[in-house]
Amino acid sequence: MSSESAPQSRADAAKIAWQKLSAWLAPDHLAGLRPKLHYQAGILAGFALAAAVLLGIADLATRGAIQLRQEEDLKASLEEVVPAELHDNDLLADTVTLPSAAANIGADETVVYLARKQGAVSAVCFKFVAPDGYAGPINIVIGIANNGEILGVRIIAHTETPGLGDKIEITKSPWVLSFDGKSLDNLSMTEWAVKKDSGVFDQFAGATITPRKVVQAIRRGMEFYRAHQTEFK
C-alpha cells in the first residue's frame, strides 16, 4: 500500500464508521431497540460505567487534598500531647513501627512518633484504641516523656453519649488532664483505675464505663511504651 493510499483508507474507514454510528443512533432505529432487554441493559451499563469513571476522577482529584488534611490533623493532635519545646524535628517524619497485637491497643502494629531535641529522643507519642468503650471504640493519642511520665492525653474520636461519656474530650471537660505526670512508676497497678474501682481517676456521674475503659486503655498504652522503651533511639 502506498503512502498516499493509507490516509485515504483511514478516511474511508472513519467515514464508514460514522455512517454506521449515525444509522444506529437514528430515532427510528432507537425506537425499535427501546423495548428490547439488551438495549435497556446496555443503557444501564453505560450509565454505571459513566458514574464509575466520574467517581474515579473525583477520587484522584481529591485524594491529595484529603491526605494533606489528615496529616495536618494528625500533626495537630501530636503537638497537643508533646510540647513544642521538647522537639526540633518533624514528628510525622521520624517514626518507628512496632508490633502491638499482644498489647491490646487496637492494632497489630503501632506507629510511634519520636520527638527529638538536638538529635536525642526526648519523648514519644502514638495513637491507640480503647476497643470497649460504652458506645464503641475510643481513639486516643498519648505523649510520654523519656522518663516514662505522661505529657498529655487527647481523645481524637469516639461515639460516647453526648453530655455524659463525651466528657473525655478536652473541649467538654479537663478530665484527660488528670493523666499528666502519671507513670507506671508513680502509680501502682490498682491505682490505674477510676475511684469507684479503688483507683485515683474520677468517673462521671451516670457514665462510669467510659472513663473506666479509657483509664484501662491508657495503662495498656503505658505498658506498651515500657516494653519498647529501649527501642526509641
Disulfide bonds with the S-S distance in Angstrom:
none
